[in-house]
C-alpha cells in the first residue's frame, strides 16, 4: 500500500481523539474498518503507531514522528490546494450560483451548511422531489447543476446516458415504529415479525416496491398494504399507529424508533450526479466531498445506525 495524505489524516484524527472508537465516529466510518485501515498504515510504515490499553491510545515514538511530520505536511498541502483552487476557479469561471436537487430532503441542510462555509461567495438554490428520474431529467436539460438521489439496490443510475454518477453511500433500509410498539426494544427484527402490519414508505422510481414485495414473499407472507406517501405523511401514519414505515437508517425523530431489519433484505444506494460538460462540473470534487461529509453528519446523529455500522462495515460511506 502506498502512503497517502488521507492516511496521515486518519493517524492525526486517532491521536487527537485518543481512541479508535471516537476517531471512527468523527470520520463517519465503522470502528472495525478504521482499525483495519490503521493496521495497513502501520504495516506500510514498519511498526505500531499507537500503544493501546483500556484508557485509549497513545502514540509510540514512531507514531509521534509521523504525527509531527503530518502536522507540517497536511497544512502545506491544504494551502496548496486552496491556492490551486482559487487560480483554477478564476481561469474556468466557477459559477457564482449552484442549483442542487435532492430526493433525500434530510441531506439538504447539512450540505448547504458545508458548501456555504467553504465558499462564502457562493449562492445556492435547491429543489426537492421524491423522483430520481425527474432530478436526472433536470440535470440533463441544465435546470440543475447537481442532484443527490437514492435508488433501490439493483436499479440502474437514473436518466439518460451521458450523466456522471458517483455512489457515496450504501445504506440498509430500516423500519420505523412508535416508541410504545411491542417490538420497539428489539435490536433487530425480521419482516415476518411485522407480517400483520400495514406498511408505509415514501415513493421511489425503479424496483423498490417489487423488491419489498419479493422480500416479504421470501419470509412467507404478503404485505397487507403499502401506503406510498410523502415523508411527513409517513411519519404521521407511524405516530398514529396506523402503519410501520420503511425508512432510511439516518432518520432520528422524537417518539419514534428505527430498528434494523435482520439480514438486510432491502438496501438503498445514494448517488450524486452532474453533467460532465457543464460549467459546474469543475466544482464536482468540492460538491462530492461536501455531500459525503453531510451524509456522515446524518450517520453520526443516529446512535442506532452508527452502532449497527460497527458490525456491518460494507455499508455506509463508500471510500
C-alpha positions as CSV (number, residue, x, y, z in Angstrom):
1,X,0.0,0.0,0.0
2,X,1.3,3.5,-0.9
3,X,1.0,6.0,1.9
4,X,-1.3,8.9,1.0
5,X,-2.3,12.2,2.7
6,X,-5.7,10.7,3.7
7,X,-3.8,8.1,5.7
8,X,-1.9,10.8,7.6
9,X,-5.3,12.5,8.3
10,X,-6.5,9.2,9.8
11,X,-3.5,8.9,12.1
12,X,-3.8,12.5,13.3
13,X,-7.6,12.1,13.9
14,X,-6.9,9.0,16.1
15,X,-4.2,10.8,18.0
16,X,-6.5,13.8,18.6
17,X,-9.5,11.7,19.6
18,X,-7.4,9.5,21.9
19,X,-9.3,6.3,20.8
20,X,-10.0,4.5,17.6
21,X,-13.7,4.3,18.5
22,X,-14.0,8.1,18.9
23,X,-12.0,8.7,15.8
24,X,-14.3,6.4,13.8
25,X,-17.3,8.4,14.9
26,X,-15.6,11.6,13.9
27,X,-14.7,10.2,10.5
28,X,-18.1,8.6,9.9
29,X,-16.8,5.1,9.4
30,X,-17.2,1.9,11.4
31,X,-14.6,1.2,14.1
32,X,-13.6,-2.2,12.7
33,X,-13.0,-0.6,9.3
34,X,-10.8,2.1,10.8
35,X,-8.9,-0.5,12.9
36,X,-8.2,-2.4,9.7
37,X,-7.1,0.7,7.9
38,X,-4.7,1.7,10.8
39,X,-3.2,-1.8,10.6
40,X,-2.4,-1.4,6.9
41,X,-0.9,2.1,7.6
42,X,1.3,0.6,10.3
43,X,2.5,-2.2,8.1
44,X,3.4,0.3,5.4
45,X,5.4,2.4,8.0
46,X,7.0,-0.6,9.5
47,X,5.7,-0.6,13.1
48,X,2.9,0.3,15.5
49,X,1.9,3.9,15.7
50,X,0.0,3.7,18.9
51,X,0.1,1.8,22.2
52,X,-3.4,0.6,23.2
53,X,-4.9,-0.1,26.6
54,X,-8.3,0.4,28.4
55,X,-7.7,4.2,28.6
56,X,-7.4,4.6,24.8
57,X,-4.4,5.0,22.5
58,X,-1.0,6.8,23.0
59,X,1.5,7.4,20.1
60,X,4.6,5.3,20.1
61,X,7.9,7.0,19.2
62,X,7.2,6.1,15.6
63,X,3.7,7.5,15.9
64,X,5.0,10.8,17.4
65,X,7.4,11.2,14.5
66,X,4.6,10.5,11.9
67,X,2.2,12.9,13.6
68,X,4.8,15.6,13.8
69,X,5.6,15.3,10.1
70,X,1.9,15.2,9.2
71,X,1.5,18.4,11.2
72,X,3.7,20.1,8.6
73,X,2.6,18.2,5.5
74,X,-1.2,18.5,5.9
75,X,-1.4,22.3,6.3
76,X,1.0,22.8,3.5
77,X,-1.0,20.6,1.2
78,X,-4.2,22.3,2.3
79,X,-2.7,25.6,1.4
80,X,-1.5,24.3,-1.9
81,X,-5.0,23.0,-2.8
82,X,-6.6,26.3,-1.7
83,X,-4.3,28.3,-3.8
84,X,-4.7,26.0,-6.8
85,X,-8.5,26.1,-6.4
86,X,-8.6,29.9,-6.4
87,X,-6.4,30.0,-9.5
88,X,-8.3,27.3,-11.4
89,X,-11.7,28.9,-10.3
90,X,-10.6,32.2,-11.8
91,X,-9.5,30.5,-15.0
92,X,-12.5,28.3,-15.6
93,X,-15.2,30.7,-14.3
94,X,-16.5,28.8,-11.3
95,X,-20.3,29.6,-11.1
96,X,-21.4,32.1,-8.6
97,X,-24.6,30.2,-8.2
98,X,-25.4,26.5,-7.9
99,X,-28.7,24.7,-8.2
100,X,-29.0,21.5,-6.2
101,X,-31.7,18.9,-6.3
102,X,-32.3,16.1,-3.9
103,X,-34.7,13.2,-3.4
104,X,-33.4,12.9,0.2
105,X,-34.5,16.1,1.9
106,X,-32.7,15.4,5.1
107,X,-29.3,15.9,3.4
108,X,-30.0,19.4,2.1
109,X,-29.4,21.3,5.4
110,X,-26.0,19.8,6.3
111,X,-25.0,20.0,2.6
112,X,-25.9,23.7,2.2
113,X,-24.1,24.4,5.6
114,X,-20.9,22.8,4.4
115,X,-20.9,24.3,1.0
116,X,-21.6,27.8,2.4
117,X,-18.8,27.5,4.9
118,X,-16.3,26.6,2.3
119,X,-17.4,29.0,-0.4
120,X,-18.9,32.1,1.3
121,X,-19.5,33.9,-2.0
122,X,-21.5,31.0,-3.5
123,X,-25.3,31.3,-3.7
124,X,-27.3,28.1,-3.7
125,X,-30.8,27.3,-4.6
126,X,-32.5,23.9,-4.1
127,X,-35.3,21.7,-5.2
128,X,-36.6,18.5,-3.7
129,X,-38.7,15.7,-5.2
130,X,-39.0,12.0,-4.5
131,X,-38.3,11.2,-8.1
132,X,-34.7,10.4,-9.0
133,X,-35.8,10.3,-12.7
134,X,-37.2,13.8,-12.5
135,X,-34.0,15.1,-11.0
136,X,-31.9,13.3,-13.7
137,X,-34.1,14.9,-16.3
138,X,-33.4,18.4,-14.8
139,X,-29.6,17.6,-14.8
140,X,-29.8,16.6,-18.5
141,X,-31.6,19.8,-19.6
142,X,-29.4,22.1,-17.4
143,X,-32.0,23.1,-14.8
144,X,-29.9,21.6,-12.1
145,X,-26.1,21.6,-11.6
146,X,-26.0,18.6,-9.2
147,X,-28.6,16.0,-8.0
148,X,-28.4,13.9,-4.9
149,X,-30.6,10.8,-5.3
150,X,-31.3,7.4,-3.9
151,X,-32.1,4.2,-5.8
152,X,-33.0,0.7,-4.8
153,X,-30.1,-1.7,-5.0
154,X,-30.4,-3.3,-8.4
155,X,-31.8,-0.3,-10.1
156,X,-29.6,1.5,-12.7
157,X,-28.5,5.0,-12.3
158,X,-31.3,7.3,-13.3
159,X,-31.6,9.4,-16.5
160,X,-30.2,9.1,-20.0
161,X,-26.5,8.1,-20.8
162,X,-24.1,11.0,-20.5
163,X,-24.7,12.0,-16.9
164,X,-21.9,11.2,-14.4
165,X,-22.9,9.5,-11.2
166,X,-20.9,8.8,-8.1
167,X,-22.1,6.4,-5.3
168,X,-21.2,7.9,-1.9
169,X,-23.1,5.6,0.5
170,X,-24.8,2.2,0.6
171,X,-27.4,2.1,3.4
172,X,-29.7,-0.6,4.7
173,X,-33.4,0.1,4.9
174,X,-34.7,0.1,8.5
175,X,-38.2,0.0,9.8
176,X,-39.7,2.8,12.0
177,X,-42.2,2.2,14.8
178,X,-43.6,4.2,17.7
179,X,-41.7,4.1,21.0
180,X,-44.6,2.1,22.5
181,X,-44.6,-0.6,19.9
182,X,-44.2,-4.1,21.1
183,X,-41.0,-4.6,19.1
184,X,-39.5,-1.1,19.8
185,X,-36.9,-2.6,22.2
186,X,-35.6,-5.2,19.8
187,X,-32.1,-4.8,18.4
188,X,-33.3,-6.1,15.1
189,X,-36.5,-7.5,13.6
190,X,-37.4,-9.5,10.5
191,X,-40.0,-8.6,8.0
192,X,-42.0,-11.6,9.2
193,X,-42.2,-10.2,12.7
194,X,-44.3,-7.4,11.2
195,X,-46.3,-9.6,8.8
196,X,-49.6,-8.4,10.3
197,X,-48.8,-4.7,10.0
198,X,-49.8,-2.1,7.4
199,X,-46.7,-0.5,5.8
200,X,-45.8,3.0,4.7
201,X,-43.0,4.3,2.6
202,X,-42.0,7.3,0.5
203,X,-42.5,6.6,-3.2
204,X,-39.5,6.0,-5.4
205,X,-38.6,5.2,-9.0
206,X,-37.4,1.8,-10.1
207,X,-37.8,-1.6,-8.4
208,X,-38.3,-0.7,-4.6
209,X,-41.9,-1.8,-4.3
210,X,-41.2,-5.0,-6.2
211,X,-38.1,-5.7,-4.1
212,X,-40.2,-5.1,-0.9
213,X,-42.9,-7.5,-2.0
214,X,-40.4,-10.1,-3.0
215,X,-38.5,-9.8,0.3
216,X,-41.8,-10.3,2.2
217,X,-42.6,-13.3,0.0
218,X,-39.3,-14.9,0.8
219,X,-40.3,-14.7,4.5
220,X,-43.6,-16.3,3.8
221,X,-46.2,-13.6,3.7
222,X,-47.8,-10.9,1.5
223,X,-47.9,-7.4,3.0
224,X,-51.4,-6.3,3.8
225,X,-50.9,-2.9,2.3
226,X,-48.2,-0.4,1.4
227,X,-49.1,3.3,1.7
228,X,-47.0,5.4,-0.5
229,X,-46.8,9.0,0.9
230,X,-44.5,11.9,1.4
231,X,-42.2,11.8,4.4
232,X,-44.4,13.9,6.7
233,X,-47.4,11.7,6.0
234,X,-45.4,8.5,6.6
235,X,-44.4,9.9,10.0
236,X,-48.0,10.7,10.9
237,X,-49.0,7.1,9.9
238,X,-46.4,5.7,12.2
239,X,-47.2,8.1,15.1
240,X,-50.9,7.3,14.9
241,X,-50.1,3.5,15.0
242,X,-51.7,3.1,11.5
243,X,-48.6,1.7,9.9
244,X,-45.0,0.9,10.3
245,X,-42.6,2.6,7.9
246,X,-39.7,1.6,5.8
247,X,-37.1,4.3,6.3
248,X,-33.5,5.4,5.9
249,X,-31.4,4.4,8.9
250,X,-30.3,8.0,9.5
251,X,-33.8,9.0,10.5
252,X,-34.0,10.3,14.1
253,X,-37.4,11.6,15.3
254,X,-38.8,12.1,18.8
255,X,-41.2,9.5,19.8
256,X,-40.2,7.1,17.0
257,X,-37.8,4.2,16.9
258,X,-35.8,2.9,13.9
259,X,-35.0,-0.8,14.0
260,X,-32.6,-2.7,11.7
261,X,-34.0,-5.5,9.6
262,X,-32.2,-8.8,10.0
263,X,-30.1,-9.9,7.1
264,X,-30.6,-6.5,5.3
265,X,-33.4,-7.6,2.8
266,X,-33.5,-4.1,1.3
267,X,-30.7,-1.6,0.7
268,X,-30.6,1.9,-0.7
269,X,-27.8,3.4,-2.9
270,X,-27.1,7.1,-2.5
271,X,-25.6,8.9,-5.6
272,X,-24.6,12.4,-6.6
273,X,-24.8,13.2,-10.3
274,X,-23.9,16.0,-12.7
275,X,-23.5,16.7,-16.4
276,X,-19.7,16.4,-17.2
277,X,-19.9,19.0,-19.9
278,X,-21.5,21.7,-17.7
279,X,-19.7,24.7,-16.3
280,X,-20.5,23.5,-12.7
281,X,-18.7,20.2,-13.4
282,X,-15.4,21.9,-12.4
283,X,-16.9,22.2,-9.0
284,X,-17.8,18.5,-8.8
285,X,-15.0,17.3,-6.5
286,X,-15.8,20.0,-3.9
287,X,-19.6,19.2,-4.0
288,X,-18.9,15.4,-3.8
289,X,-16.7,15.9,-0.7
290,X,-19.4,18.1,0.9
291,X,-22.1,15.5,0.1
292,X,-20.1,12.8,1.8
293,X,-19.4,14.9,4.8
294,X,-23.1,15.9,5.1
295,X,-24.1,12.2,5.0
296,X,-21.5,11.5,7.7
297,X,-23.2,14.1,9.8
298,X,-26.5,12.3,9.4
299,X,-25.0,9.0,10.3
300,X,-23.3,10.4,13.4
301,X,-26.5,11.7,14.8
302,X,-28.1,8.2,14.7
303,X,-26.8,6.1,17.6
304,X,-28.7,3.1,16.2
305,X,-27.2,3.3,12.7
306,X,-23.7,4.2,14.0
307,X,-23.7,1.1,16.3
308,X,-25.1,-1.1,13.5
309,X,-22.3,0.0,11.1
310,X,-19.6,-1.2,13.6
311,X,-20.7,-4.8,12.6
312,X,-21.6,-4.1,9.0
313,X,-18.5,-2.4,7.6
314,X,-19.5,-2.9,4.0
315,X,-22.3,-0.3,4.4
316,X,-22.2,3.5,5.0
317,X,-19.9,5.9,3.3
318,X,-18.0,4.3,0.3
319,X,-14.3,5.4,0.4
